[in-house]
Amino acid sequence: MRNFLRQAPRYFLLILGAFLTLYPFSLVLLTSLKTTRDYMKSSIALPSVPQFSNYVAVYKKSAILPGFVNSLSITVVVLVLEILIGALAAYALTKMDFRKAGKYQLLFLAPMILPIQLIAIPIYLIFVNVGLTDTKFGIIVVYIATGLPLVIFMLTSFMKTIPIQISESAMVEGASDLQIFNKIMLPLLKPNIAAISVISGLGVWNDFFMPLLLLISAKQKTLPLKIYDYMGQYNNNWPFVSTCIIYVLMPILIFYICMQKYIIKGVVAGAVKG
């Protein structure tokens, strides 16, 4: 009994955290199963009859599949390039005889203090002048430029914990920097790459602001922009809006579940080595 009382505050905080996390998701899920009339009666009550037809209607009306393909292609390209460039930069900063590496590291991290909204107007004006609006290439460049500082910071922090003797021993055996990076560093970085994929991928996949600013035509729109199809000036179709949100959430949730064990390994490794 004494042990239970000692652990009670911890359990209470865990239960409270789980409730605060799951309640918004549950509310959105229930709303997606309601008719407009059910929602107007009560926004938090259970649906009288679950309306799975909402998912079919939204899929047909909002062109969910093209939006999903656009979001997926942009997210995959951004993640691959961010991780590749970030890992190479982190290796150069930590394992190579690189003069003034500390100053360059601070230079890479400086953009982290600037919110994207602060530079949105200059980005838009530049992209209009060079013809990069309404293109996947343009928005990929923006995501890579704004996401690289965090990737470099995370990979650099982990690479610093890897003993320099490992790379030095490989060099004595005749390995080049590229071979050391490919054969030694990348396998050690797998848990961290998994964590970065979830963090950066979530930011790119769920982003609404930059696609709204830079993507104009319907064929280029990403999945989060489909939510805007049911937002009106005087009225919003909240059951359809909630259905679109579920469409946006499910792929990243499935991806997170698949990568969960690698993320836990990365957190544990960082805790032990740090």
TORZA-298860 format. One line per 5 residues: number of its first residue (from 0); their letters; for each residue x, y, z of N, C-alpha, C, O. Coordinates in pm, whole numbers, plus 50000, padded with zeros to 5 digits. Atoms other than C-alpha are relative to their C-alpha. Example, Ala and Ser with C-alpha at 12.3 -4.5 7.8 and 13.67 -1.06 7.14 Angstrom:
2
0) as) 50089,49881,50000,51230,49550,50780,50090,50120,50000,50194,50118,50066  49918,49881,49994,51367,49894,50714,49923,50109,50073,49974,50220,50090
//
This chain:
274
0) mrnfl) 50083,49879,50000,50000,50000,50000,50087,50126,50000,50059,50224,49931  49911,49887,49994,50285,50235,50087,50068,50024,49864,50086,50138,49821  49938,49988,50131,50451,50162,49753,49903,50058,49897,49942,50137,49812  50102,49947,50092,50125,50234,49568,49983,50150,50020,49974,50226,49924  50016,49857,49973,50087,50571,49744,50121,50079,49950,50108,50193,49906
5) rqapr) 49879,49933,50048,50445,50654,49653,49998,50017,49848,50046,50118,49795  50004,49995,50147,50382,50576,49286,49876,50070,49946,49869,50097,49826  50127,49942,50045,50035,50735,49273,50017,50131,49923,49953,50146,49818  49984,49876,50080,50150,51086,49162,50054,49974,49860,50013,50041,49765  49946,50032,50131,50349,50932,48877,49892,49943,49908,49881,49983,49792
10) yflli) 50108,50057,50080,50052,50724,48760,49897,50106,49962,49844,50105,49851  50096,49894,50028,49826,51027,48786,50047,50087,49884,49970,50120,49794  49945,49916,50107,50056,51236,48566,50000,49926,49866,49974,49986,49762  50001,50078,50124,50085,50953,48311,49859,49990,49942,49839,50004,49822  50139,50009,50046,49708,50909,48296,49952,50135,49948,49884,50141,49846
15) lgafl) 50038,49867,50046,49659,51285,48267,50062,50032,49865,49996,50087,49777  49934,49977,50128,49915,51306,47987,49937,49920,49887,49920,49971,49776  50065,50084,50102,49750,51016,47801,49864,50059,49963,49826,50058,49846  50132,49942,50027,49409,51182,47835,50012,50125,49914,49939,50142,49816  49982,49876,50077,49533,51519,47708,50047,49973,49858,50019,50051,49767
20) tlypf) 49952,50036,50134,49698,51344,47413,49889,49936,49917,49874,49967,49799  50098,50079,50074,49413,51111,47317,49866,50072,49983,49793,50043,49888  50131,49935,50008,49115,51340,47381,49979,50076,49870,49876,50058,49806  50023,49931,50129,49165,51571,47078,49987,49904,49883,49902,49923,49796  50009,50097,50109,49228,51273,46849,49866,49928,50003,49804,49907,49898
25) slvll) 50130,50069,49988,48918,51093,46983,49887,50091,49955,49793,50045,49889  50104,49905,50039,48709,51407,46934,49993,50016,49849,49885,50021,49791  49996,49989,50146,48822,51442,46572,49946,49873,49935,49870,49880,49838  50047,50127,50055,48759,51072,46507,49849,49987,50011,49783,49945,49916  50145,50007,49982,48406,51089,46651,49929,50098,49908,49823,50066,49852
30) tslkt) 50063,49901,50088,48329,51406,46453,49999,49953,49856,49905,49982,49782  49994,50050,50138,48438,51236,46130,49893,49894,49972,49864,49864,49857  50103,50104,50015,48170,50971,46192,49859,50055,50017,49763,49978,50023  50130,49938,49978,47885,51219,46239,49945,50063,49872,50020,50095,49779  50061,49914,50101,47639,51386,46008,50009,50144,50049,50039,50169,50166
35) trdym) 49998,49860,49960,47623,51764,46009,49895,50028,50106,49918,50107,50198  50105,49981,49900,47296,51745,46203,50043,49948,50136,50019,50014,50237  49951,50053,49873,47452,51523,46471,50103,50093,50063,50104,50114,50184  49897,49911,49947,47744,51760,46504,49938,50127,50055,49982,50178,50159  50064,49877,49953,47516,52063,46540,49926,49976,50132,49914,50068,50213
40) kssia) 50067,50030,49874,47325,51888,46819,50099,49998,50116,50073,50057,50221  49898,50006,49897,47639,51813,47018,50134,49966,49936,50145,49870,49860  49869,50023,50060,48006,51836,46923,50079,49891,50071,50177,49841,50016  49924,50099,49924,48120,51590,47193,49924,49870,50022,49981,49774,50075  50078,50122,49980,47839,51333,47196,50038,49895,49897,50094,49928,49792
45) lpsvp) 49977,50108,50095,47869,50994,47027,49905,50014,49881,49793,50060,49899  50090,49992,50116,47728,50977,46673,49883,49903,50015,49900,49791,50062  50117,50088,49991,47375,50836,46657,50018,49876,49912,49989,49764,49954  49964,50110,50091,47477,50623,46356,50133,50038,49935,50140,50139,49865  49871,49966,50061,47846,50615,46252,49991,50012,49849,49938,49923,49782
50) qfsny) 50008,49971,50143,47880,50767,45904,50135,49975,49933,50213,50068,49910  49875,50031,50071,48167,50585,45735,49994,50051,49855,50096,50057,49787  50013,49945,50135,48028,50726,45411,50071,50134,49987,50102,50177,49876  49925,49874,50006,48202,51053,45505,50136,49979,49936,50183,50064,49861  49867,50028,50053,48534,50891,45418,49996,49979,49849,50086,50022,49777
55) vavyk) 50016,50021,50143,48408,50784,45077,49972,50133,49929,50028,50162,49824  50036,49871,50061,48256,51127,45006,50121,50094,49992,50144,50158,49889  49883,49912,50000,48570,51316,45106,50105,49950,49902,50170,50029,49834  49903,50058,50093,48790,51076,44908,49967,50037,49856,50057,50068,49777  50041,49970,50136,48588,51141,44594,50002,50150,49970,50045,50191,49862
60) ksail) 50015,49858,50025,48528,51514,44633,50132,50077,50008,50153,50174,49935  49879,49922,49974,48871,51625,44755,50124,49950,49929,50232,50004,49950  49883,50055,50070,49099,51417,44531,50111,49968,50099,50223,50018,50089  49906,50035,49893,49270,51265,44835,50124,49932,49945,50235,49960,49991  49886,50077,50051,49491,51031,44632,50107,50089,49937,50224,50071,49971
65) pgfvn) 49895,49911,50051,49670,51304,44428,50067,50082,50110,50188,50104,50106  49941,49927,49888,49718,51504,44748,50093,49913,50081,50198,49959,50126  49914,50095,49928,49859,51196,44921,50131,49977,49925,50238,49975,49985  49879,50022,50082,50102,51134,44633,50092,50121,50006,50214,50107,50017  49918,49878,49992,50218,51497,44639,50070,50011,50135,50190,50038,50140
70) slsit) 49941,49992,49866,50273,51494,45016,50108,49895,50019,50214,49923,50074  49904,50110,49982,50448,51157,45006,50129,50026,49923,50238,50007,49976  49881,49977,50082,50684,51249,44722,50084,50113,50058,50207,50102,50063  49926,49888,49942,50778,51582,44881,50069,49958,50129,50186,49990,50150  49944,50041,49871,50831,51427,45226,50118,49905,49983,50219,49921,50051
75) vvvlv) 49892,50098,50021,51044,51137,45098,50125,50068,49945,50235,50043,49995  49884,49931,50058,51270,51358,44885,50067,50089,50103,50190,50091,50114  49944,49911,49898,51314,51610,45167,50076,49920,50105,50187,49958,50142  49934,50080,49897,51399,51340,45423,50131,49940,49949,50232,49946,50019  49878,50063,50055,51650,51161,45197,50112,50103,49987,50225,50077,50029
80) leili) 49896,49898,50021,51835,51482,45107,50044,50062,50132,50163,50088,50152  49963,49944,49870,51821,51625,45460,50093,49907,50077,50194,49951,50131  49918,50096,49925,51963,51307,45616,50136,49983,49935,50237,49977,50004  49872,50017,50070,52231,51264,45348,50091,50121,50021,50206,50106,50060  49919,49878,49985,52350,51626,45358,50036,50022,50147,50149,50058,50179
85) galaa) 49975,49979,49858,52314,51648,45736,50102,49904,50055,50186,49943,50136  49903,50098,49952,52508,51326,45798,50140,50031,49949,50237,50019,50024  49869,49962,50054,52791,51436,45567,50056,50122,50073,50175,50127,50103  49954,49881,49928,52807,51775,45738,50042,49965,50142,50143,50015,50191  49967,50040,49863,52804,51615,46083,50132,49923,50004,50211,49941,50097
90) yaltk) 49874,50075,50005,53086,51378,45984,50118,50095,49980,50222,50080,50044  49892,49904,50025,53294,51665,45849,50031,50084,50124,50147,50113,50152  49983,49915,49883,53240,51872,46163,50062,49928,50119,50128,49989,50202  49958,50073,49880,53322,51595,46410,50117,49905,49979,50193,49881,50073  49901,50106,50020,53555,51338,46249,50114,50038,49906,50214,49966,49899
95) mdfrk) 49895,49960,50092,53761,51524,45991,50079,50116,50059,50030,50188,50146  49915,49890,49953,54046,51767,46048,49953,50128,49932,50011,50175,49834  50070,49888,50062,53823,52061,45975,50023,50125,50086,49975,50133,50199  49968,49878,49925,53950,52404,46082,49873,50081,50028,49785,50093,49943  50112,49915,49957,53706,52625,46275,49866,49927,49989,49765,49986,49952
100) agkyq) 50124,50078,50009,53449,52344,46288,49893,50054,50094,49774,50053,50060  50097,49947,49904,53287,52499,46596,49927,50121,49948,49806,50134,49968  50064,49880,50055,53222,52830,46422,49902,49964,49888,49794,50021,49878  50091,50042,50107,53073,52657,46119,49876,49933,50057,49767,49948,50003  50115,50064,49938,52851,52452,46348,49902,50104,50052,49781,50088,50036
105) llfla) 50087,49892,49955,52716,52770,46505,49931,50068,49882,49815,50109,49892  50059,49939,50120,52660,52910,46156,49886,49915,49947,49784,49968,49903  50107,50089,50044,52455,52603,46063,49878,50009,50091,49764,49998,50046  50109,50000,49902,52248,52633,46381,49927,50133,50007,49816,50139,50059  50060,49867,49990,52175,53006,46347,49858,50007,49944,49773,50072,50004
110) pmilp) 50137,49989,50053,51866,52959,46122,49893,49940,50090,49775,49967,50069  50100,50060,49911,51697,52757,46400,49926,50103,50083,49815,50077,50130  50064,49899,49916,51619,53079,46585,49899,50083,49921,49825,50163,49979  50090,49921,50084,51424,53224,46290,49875,49918,49965,49887,49812,49904  50123,50069,50043,51058,53120,46249,49979,50017,49851,50015,50120,49793
115) iqlia) 50019,49997,50144,50958,53040,45893,49909,50116,49959,49922,50169,49848  50091,49890,50032,50684,53306,45908,50075,50132,49982,50028,50222,49912  49923,49876,50008,50953,53573,45945,50058,50021,49861,50075,50135,49817  49938,49988,50132,51102,53498,45604,49904,49957,49888,49946,49938,49774  50096,50049,50099,50783,53390,45426,49984,50096,49883,49982,50054,49768
120) ipiyl) 50020,49901,50107,50736,53714,45231,50123,50009,49909,50106,50006,49787  49883,50002,50090,51098,53730,45103,50008,49874,49916,50041,49880,49798  49999,50126,50076,51078,53362,45004,49900,50006,49886,49932,49969,49773  50104,49994,50104,50755,53421,44815,50042,50093,49886,50027,50058,49769  49960,49904,50103,50889,53727,44631,50114,49945,49914,50113,49961,49792
125) ifvnv) 49889,50059,50075,51211,53547,44534,49949,49890,49907,49988,49883,49791  50051,50112,50080,51021,53240,44414,49915,50048,49884,49916,49987,49776  50078,49943,50111,50783,53453,44207,50093,50050,49891,50067,50029,49772  49907,49943,50098,51076,53626,44038,50077,49893,49923,50108,49913,49805  49922,50105,50068,51262,53302,43957,49911,49889,49945,49961,49794,49885
130) gltdt) 50093,50096,50058,50949,53106,43864,49993,49867,50072,49972,49764,50007  50003,50125,49925,50956,52846,44143,49870,49980,50078,49855,49879,50148  50128,50022,49935,50603,52899,44276,49922,49891,49926,49938,49872,49805  50083,50108,50054,50360,52611,44223,50084,49887,49940,50044,49825,49841  49916,50112,50042,50644,52359,44182,50044,49921,50122,50067,49979,50229
135) kfgii) 49951,50083,49891,50748,52066,44398,50146,50031,50031,50188,50028,50147  49859,49969,49979,51113,52157,44347,50017,50120,50092,50103,50119,50181  49988,49879,49919,51062,52500,44499,49971,49974,50147,50046,50019,50234  50036,50023,49860,50888,52380,44815,50096,49901,50065,50119,49908,50186  49898,50092,49946,51143,52097,44856,50124,50079,50042,50182,50051,50147
140) vvyia) 49885,49916,49965,51423,52357,44852,49975,50074,50131,50065,50082,50215  50034,49927,49877,51245,52556,45124,50007,49907,50121,50064,49942,50224  50001,50094,49888,51192,52250,45344,50142,49955,50038,50175,49944,50156  49862,50043,49971,51553,52136,45310,50078,50112,50068,50149,50088,50165  49926,49887,49944,51692,52483,45383,49959,50028,50145,50044,50062,50227
145) tglpl) 50047,49971,49864,51476,52526,45694,50014,49880,50094,50018,49899,50216  49991,50119,49915,51507,52166,45820,50140,49951,50027,50163,49881,50125  49861,50048,49984,51881,52106,45777,50064,50038,50134,50133,49954,50192  49935,49967,49872,51991,52299,46091,49968,49902,50112,50058,49862,50187  50037,50096,49896,51796,52065,46320,50063,49864,49975,50111,49800,50069
150) vifml) 49941,50130,50033,51920,51754,46136,50150,50000,50031,50201,49906,50091  49856,49990,49972,52283,51870,46155,50026,50003,50150,50119,49940,50199  49984,49992,49855,52243,51955,46523,49985,49863,50065,50067,49825,50149  50024,50131,49939,52101,51611,46612,50110,49901,49963,50159,49829,50050  49898,50096,50042,52352,51411,46406,50138,50037,50052,50218,49949,50084
155) tsfmk) 49872,49957,49945,52647,51620,46520,50011,49963,50148,50116,49917,50194  50000,50033,49858,52550,51570,46885,50026,49852,50021,50097,49814,50115  49978,50144,49983,52542,51193,46837,50139,49959,49953,50204,49876,50018  49868,50039,50052,52859,51168,46627,50112,50037,50096,50217,49972,50098  49899,49962,49902,53051,51347,46900,50020,49892,50105,50126,49884,50166
160) tipiq) 49989,50106,49899,52979,51049,47128,50071,49877,49946,50108,49788,50024  49930,50114,50059,53140,50804,46883,50150,50024,50011,50199,50125,49962  49856,49978,49980,53509,50761,46978,50074,50023,49868,50050,49954,49769  49924,49968,50120,53747,50914,46727,50095,49887,49962,50138,49876,49848  49909,50111,50026,53966,50603,46762,49944,49902,49897,50020,49834,49828
165) isesa) 50062,50092,50097,53715,50407,46552,50037,50042,49858,50082,49959,49778  49968,49951,50135,53764,50625,46244,50151,50001,49976,50196,49974,49865  49854,50000,50016,54138,50656,46307,50053,49860,49972,50143,49842,49890  49958,50139,50026,54176,50277,46321,49966,49958,49858,50044,49889,49793  50039,50033,50137,53986,50245,45994,50094,50067,49899,50127,50009,49796
170) mvega) 49907,49931,50090,54216,50504,45834,50135,49930,49995,50197,49922,49890  49874,50074,49996,54522,50308,45949,49993,49877,49911,50092,49837,49850  50019,50118,50085,54375,50006,45770,49983,50036,49853,49971,49946,49770  50007,49958,50140,54352,50211,45451,49864,50045,49952,49845,50065,49832  50134,49958,50040,53986,50315,45454,49997,50150,49973,50064,50228,50042
175) sdlqi) 50016,49857,50030,53892,50647,45298,49887,50057,50086,49813,49984,50151  50106,49936,49923,53660,50902,45459,49862,49954,49952,49771,49934,50033  50128,50044,50054,53379,50795,45226,49967,49858,50048,49852,49829,50080  50022,50137,49952,53423,50428,45325,49968,49998,50149,49881,49922,50192  50028,49992,49856,53432,50516,45697,49857,50050,50022,49784,49996,50105
180) fnkim) 50135,49944,49986,53116,50724,45658,49895,49897,49962,49794,49883,50031  50100,50093,50052,52935,50455,45458,49994,49870,50080,49885,49818,50105  49996,50132,49938,53048,50140,45641,49992,50004,50153,49949,49907,50216  49994,49994,49854,53088,50262,46000,49897,50097,50058,49818,50061,50145  50084,49897,49940,52902,50586,46069,49851,49980,49972,49769,49990,50063
185) lpllk) 50142,50015,50033,52576,50525,45883,49932,49887,50076,49821,49907,50127  50065,50103,49918,52505,50189,46053,49980,50041,50146,49879,50006,50207  50014,49954,49862,52566,50352,46393,49892,50108,50013,49837,50128,50121  50096,49889,49997,52332,50638,46300,49856,49956,49974,49765,50039,49977  50134,50045,50037,52031,50419,46211,49892,50040,50100,49789,50092,50058
190) pniaa) 50105,49957,49905,51837,50481,46538,49976,50151,49995,49861,50196,50004  50016,49855,50006,51904,50854,46513,49934,50045,49871,49855,50140,49871  50065,49969,50128,51805,50862,46147,49850,49970,50008,49769,50044,49952  50142,50031,49982,51477,50693,46244,49929,50110,50077,49819,50151,50041  50061,49892,49922,51409,50959,46506,49988,50128,49918,49886,50196,49924
195) isvis) 50004,49880,50084,51497,51238,46262,49892,49986,49893,49824,50084,49860  50101,50022,50103,51271,51082,45998,49861,50031,50053,49778,50089,49983  50131,49973,49942,50975,51100,46235,49984,50149,50028,49881,50208,49995  50012,49859,49962,51049,51452,46362,49990,50089,49875,49898,50171,49865  50001,49916,50120,51132,51610,46024,49885,49962,49907,49819,50049,49850
200) glgvw) 50109,50044,50086,50884,51397,45832,49865,50050,50047,49780,50088,49966  50126,49950,49945,50604,51499,46067,49982,50147,49967,49872,50191,49933  50009,49858,50031,50686,51865,46014,49968,50028,49855,49889,50117,49824  50025,49981,50143,50689,51836,45635,49861,49950,49962,49788,50018,49890  50128,50061,50038,50385,51607,45608,49882,50085,50047,49784,50102,49974
205) ndffm) 50113,49927,49942,50162,51817,45835,50001,50149,49967,49907,50220,50003  49990,49856,50022,50276,52158,45713,49887,50050,49912,49857,49993,49807  50110,49938,50075,49993,52378,45594,50042,50135,49944,49994,50177,49839  49969,49861,50033,50156,52721,45576,50074,50015,49867,50029,50089,49779  49920,49983,50121,50423,52683,45307,49929,49949,49874,49935,50017,49771
210) pllll) 50076,50038,50120,50210,52477,45063,49891,50100,49964,49867,50126,49846  50103,49899,50027,49931,52735,45102,50061,50123,49934,49998,50187,49850  49934,49882,50053,50182,53008,45020,50057,49978,49860,50052,50068,49776  49922,50022,50122,50372,52844,44732,49930,49914,49896,49963,49923,49778  50068,50089,50095,50139,52585,44574,49864,50057,49966,49781,50081,50054
215) isakq) 50121,49930,50044,49859,52734,44368,49900,49906,49934,49783,49904,49971  50091,50085,50077,49713,52478,44128,49955,49879,50081,50024,49834,50172  50057,50113,49925,49492,52193,44249,50086,49875,49986,50093,49796,50080  49922,50123,50021,49720,51924,44100,50128,49998,50084,50185,49891,50104  49877,49994,49919,50016,52043,44314,49972,50001,50150,50065,49990,50229
220) ktlpl) 50033,49984,49859,49831,52073,44645,50031,49874,50079,50012,49762,50031  49969,50112,49911,49941,51855,44936,49876,49962,50081,49774,50029,50077  50115,50054,49927,49714,51654,45163,49944,50096,50105,49822,50108,50113  50059,49907,49903,49681,51912,45446,49915,50110,49938,49822,50160,50001  50078,49895,50064,49549,52166,45196,49859,49955,49966,49771,50037,49944
225) kiydy) 50134,50051,50028,49252,51938,45129,49903,50035,50111,49782,50043,50088  50086,49960,49889,49120,52035,45473,49932,50133,49970,49819,50158,50012  50049,49867,50030,49073,52387,45339,49880,49998,49905,49808,50097,49892  50112,50010,50095,48821,52261,45082,49866,50014,50069,49768,50055,50006  50127,49999,49928,48552,52244,45352,49992,50111,50104,49909,50108,50195
230) mgqyn) 50004,49883,49912,48630,52571,45528,49944,50116,49921,50006,50163,49825  50065,49890,50071,48391,52845,45417,50007,50129,50078,50049,50131,50193  49997,49870,49935,48359,53213,45496,49897,50009,50112,49922,50071,50216  50108,49990,49901,48032,53168,45684,49964,49866,50063,49892,49863,50162  50037,50131,49948,48007,52794,45744,50110,49899,49971,50173,49904,49865
235) nnwpf) 49900,50105,50016,48239,52496,45794,49933,49864,50014,49851,49844,50104  50051,50137,49991,48156,52131,45730,50095,49920,50090,50186,49854,50040  49905,50059,49905,48325,51999,46046,50012,49849,49990,50122,49798,50008  49979,50144,50021,48250,51628,45987,50094,49969,49884,50176,49877,49894  49911,50023,50114,48424,51650,45647,50141,50052,50031,50240,49991,49991
240) vstci) 49869,49949,49958,48705,51864,45792,50071,49897,50088,50190,49871,50070  49943,50102,49911,48760,51600,46063,50041,49876,49922,50141,49812,49953  49965,50115,50084,48758,51327,45800,50131,50026,49926,50216,49937,49916  49873,49964,50066,49033,51509,45608,50117,49993,50098,50226,49948,50062  49894,50005,49898,49233,51542,45931,50040,49855,50026,50159,49826,50042
245) iyvlm) 49969,50142,49979,49208,51164,45984,50082,49946,49882,50177,49870,49902  49921,50040,50117,49334,51110,45628,50145,50048,50011,50237,49977,49971  49865,49946,49984,49633,51333,45709,50075,49927,50111,50195,49902,50100  49935,50059,49882,49702,51168,46047,50040,49855,49981,50145,49813,50029  49979,50146,50002,49682,50800,45957,50134,49959,49941,50200,49875,50002
250) pilif) 49869,50044,50053,49992,50767,45730,50116,50026,50095,50201,49939,50114  49888,49969,49910,50224,50944,45975,49990,49918,50127,50093,49885,50186  50017,50083,49881,50076,50746,46266,50049,49858,49972,50116,49799,50056  49953,50133,50037,50139,50417,46084,50153,49999,49987,50218,49904,50031  49854,49990,50013,50493,50531,45999,50067,50005,50136,50170,49941,50157
255) yicmq) 49942,49990,49866,50560,50620,46361,49997,49865,50071,50094,49827,50136  50011,50132,49935,50436,50281,46484,50105,49905,49943,50166,49828,50018  49900,50087,50063,50663,50103,46234,50142,50035,50044,50227,49947,50055  49865,49955,49966,50966,50311,46338,50023,50010,50150,50130,50052,50194  49993,49975,49857,50895,50309,46711,50118,49932,50068,50185,49992,50151
260) kyiik) 49891,50073,49933,51148,50044,46810,50135,50063,49970,50224,50063,50055  49874,49935,50034,51426,50226,46626,50014,50133,50074,50124,50171,50115  49997,49874,49927,51331,50555,46791,50038,49976,50146,50118,50051,50203  49968,50033,49860,51345,50393,47137,50148,49965,50012,50214,50006,50107  49857,50033,49999,51688,50249,47054,50085,50127,49994,50185,50138,50064
265) gvvag) 49925,49876,50012,51808,50595,46953,49998,50081,50127,50100,50138,50166  50011,49925,49875,51678,50756,47273,50085,49934,50109,50156,50003,50182  49921,50072,49899,51834,50485,47492,50148,50013,49975,50225,50036,50068  49859,49987,50033,52164,50498,47307,50052,50139,50033,50161,50155,50088  49958,49864,49968,52178,50874,47339,50010,50025,50149,50099,50096,50194
270) avkg) 49996,49984,49855,52100,50855,47710,50122,49935,50060,50183,49990,50152  49885,50073,49946,52374,50598,47773,50130,50067,49961,50219,50086,50045  49875,49943,50047,52640,50758,47557,50018,50145,50044,50130,50192,50064  49989,49860,49958,52556,51113,47659,50040,50011,50144,50054,50121,50196
//
